[in-house]
Amino acid sequence: MPSMRNLALVVDSDAIERRYVSAAMAADGFHVVQVGRVVEAMVFIRRLDPALVIGAEEDLEAFEPYDVVAILRGMTSAPLMILGDEDMPAELRSLTEGADFYLRRPFTALQLLLRARTLLRRSAEEGATEAASLSSDVLRRLTLISTDHPATDWEGAGIEEGEEARFTRRKLTA
């Protein structure tokens, strides 16, 4: 099945972080499928062959002793980005098991998108997918993401218009 070059699969049991990541990816023109469990991700990888898979490290560890990063890597050649807040050993483990990048919290929407674009560009260079350039319009919209999604959508995180949202250990801060 050919890969959908602008489909991102976001796997995160934390609904707030999942919506934040999905909103950032959608603002950059991605079609986004959000799932809260790794088992659901496995189904969608088979059905849709996404261009990029973004997963929260905490969700992947729930399946120990199974090597979920390696399983996902075995199911898709799409870049695999892991979101986490662990120390160097956890990062190295994810990378060793097949992740393409480990993005540590706190991170901004811009950091997420630039890393996603880098992964897709490298993947395109290898012939796996084609990446679009990050437009200035998208950069402008990133600073307005909190305007598009009022603070009530972020469960009272207190994000004001024009502020950059940043993640800390499993919660959103302004």
C-alpha positions as CSV (number, residue, x, y, z in Angstrom):
1,M,0.0,0.0,0.0
2,P,1.4,3.4,-0.9
3,S,2.1,5.7,2.0
4,M,-0.1,8.8,2.5
5,R,2.6,11.4,2.4
6,N,0.7,13.9,4.6
7,L,-0.8,11.5,7.2
8,A,0.5,11.6,10.8
9,L,-0.5,9.0,13.4
10,V,-0.3,10.3,16.9
11,V,-0.3,7.7,19.7
12,D,-0.7,9.1,23.2
13,S,-2.9,8.2,26.1
14,D,-2.8,11.7,27.4
15,A,-5.7,13.4,25.6
16,I,-4.3,16.9,26.2
17,E,-0.9,16.2,24.7
18,R,-2.5,14.2,21.9
19,R,-4.8,17.1,21.0
20,Y,-1.9,19.6,21.2
21,V,0.4,17.5,18.9
22,S,-2.5,16.8,16.5
23,A,-3.4,20.5,16.3
24,A,0.2,21.5,15.5
25,M,0.4,18.8,12.8
26,A,-2.9,19.8,11.3
27,A,-1.9,23.4,11.3
28,D,1.0,22.3,9.1
29,G,-1.3,20.6,6.6
30,F,-1.2,17.1,7.9
31,H,-4.2,14.8,8.1
32,V,-3.9,13.4,11.6
33,V,-5.2,10.2,13.1
34,Q,-5.2,10.3,16.9
35,V,-5.3,7.1,19.0
36,G,-4.9,6.6,22.7
37,R,-3.5,3.1,22.7
38,V,-0.7,1.3,20.9
39,V,-3.0,-1.6,19.8
40,E,-5.1,1.0,17.9
41,A,-2.0,2.4,16.4
42,M,-1.0,-1.0,15.1
43,V,-4.4,-1.3,13.4
44,F,-4.1,2.1,11.7
45,I,-0.6,1.5,10.6
46,R,-1.8,-1.6,8.7
47,R,-4.8,0.2,7.2
48,L,-3.3,3.7,6.4
49,D,0.5,3.4,6.1
50,P,1.1,6.9,7.6
51,A,4.0,9.1,6.6
52,L,5.0,9.8,10.3
53,V,4.2,8.1,13.6
54,I,4.5,10.1,16.8
55,G,4.2,8.2,20.1
56,A,4.5,9.0,23.8
57,E,7.1,7.0,25.5
58,E,5.0,6.3,28.5
59,D,2.4,4.5,26.3
60,L,5.1,2.3,24.7
61,E,6.5,1.1,28.0
62,A,3.1,-0.2,29.1
63,F,3.6,-3.2,26.9
64,E,6.8,-4.4,28.6
65,P,8.4,-6.9,28.1
66,Y,7.4,-6.6,24.5
67,D,9.6,-4.3,22.4
68,V,6.8,-2.0,21.0
69,V,9.2,0.4,19.3
70,A,10.7,-2.5,17.4
71,I,7.2,-3.9,16.6
72,L,6.0,-0.5,15.2
73,R,9.3,-0.2,13.3
74,G,8.7,-3.7,11.9
75,M,5.2,-2.6,10.7
76,T,6.2,0.7,9.0
77,S,9.2,2.4,7.4
78,A,7.7,5.8,8.3
79,P,9.8,7.9,10.6
80,L,9.0,7.2,14.2
81,M,9.3,10.1,16.7
82,I,9.0,9.3,20.5
83,L,7.9,12.0,22.9
84,G,9.3,11.6,26.4
85,D,10.7,13.2,29.5
86,E,13.1,10.6,30.6
87,D,16.8,10.7,31.0
88,M,19.5,9.6,28.5
89,P,19.1,5.8,29.1
90,A,15.4,5.9,28.0
91,E,16.2,8.1,25.0
92,L,19.1,5.7,24.0
93,R,16.8,2.7,24.4
94,S,14.1,4.2,22.2
95,L,16.7,5.0,19.5
96,T,18.3,1.6,19.8
97,E,14.9,-0.1,19.4
98,G,14.2,1.8,16.1
99,A,12.9,5.3,16.9
100,D,14.2,7.9,14.5
101,F,14.1,10.7,17.0
102,Y,13.4,11.3,20.7
103,L,11.8,14.6,21.5
104,R,12.1,15.6,25.2
105,R,9.5,17.5,27.1
106,P,9.2,20.4,27.4
107,F,8.8,21.1,23.7
108,T,7.0,23.7,21.6
109,A,4.8,23.1,18.6
110,L,7.5,24.7,16.4
111,Q,10.1,22.2,17.7
112,L,7.8,19.4,17.0
113,L,7.0,20.5,13.5
114,L,10.6,21.3,12.5
115,R,11.7,17.9,13.8
116,A,8.8,16.2,11.9
117,R,9.8,18.1,8.7
118,T,13.5,17.0,9.2
119,L,12.5,13.4,9.6
120,L,10.2,13.5,6.5
121,R,12.9,15.3,4.4
122,R,15.4,12.7,5.3
123,S,12.9,10.0,4.6
124,A,12.2,11.6,1.2
125,E,15.9,11.6,0.4
126,E,15.8,7.9,1.0
127,G,12.9,7.6,-1.4
128,A,10.3,6.8,1.3
129,T,8.1,10.0,1.1
130,E,8.1,13.6,-0.1
131,A,8.1,16.4,2.4
132,A,6.7,19.9,1.9
133,S,8.5,22.9,3.2
134,L,7.3,24.7,6.3
135,S,5.6,27.8,5.1
136,S,5.7,31.2,6.8
137,D,1.9,31.0,7.1
138,V,2.3,27.9,9.2
139,L,4.9,29.6,11.4
140,R,2.5,32.5,11.9
141,R,-0.4,30.1,12.8
142,L,1.8,28.3,15.4
143,T,1.9,31.3,17.6
144,L,-1.9,31.6,17.3
145,I,-2.7,27.9,18.1
146,S,-4.0,28.9,21.5
147,T,-6.4,31.3,19.7
148,D,-7.8,28.5,17.6
149,H,-8.2,26.3,20.6
150,P,-9.4,28.3,23.7
151,A,-8.0,27.5,27.1
152,T,-11.1,25.6,28.0
153,D,-10.0,23.0,25.3
154,W,-6.8,22.6,27.2
155,E,-8.5,22.0,30.5
156,G,-7.8,25.4,32.0
157,A,-4.1,25.4,31.1
158,G,-4.3,29.3,31.0
159,I,-2.9,29.8,27.5
160,E,-3.4,33.3,26.4
161,E,-3.6,34.5,22.8
162,G,-0.1,34.8,21.2
163,E,1.6,32.7,24.0
164,E,3.6,29.7,23.0
165,A,2.4,26.5,24.7
166,R,5.1,24.3,26.2
167,F,4.8,20.8,27.6
168,T,6.4,19.8,30.9
169,R,6.2,16.4,32.5
170,R,2.7,15.2,31.3
171,K,1.0,18.6,31.6
172,L,0.6,21.7,29.5
173,T,1.9,25.0,30.7
174,A,1.8,28.5,29.1
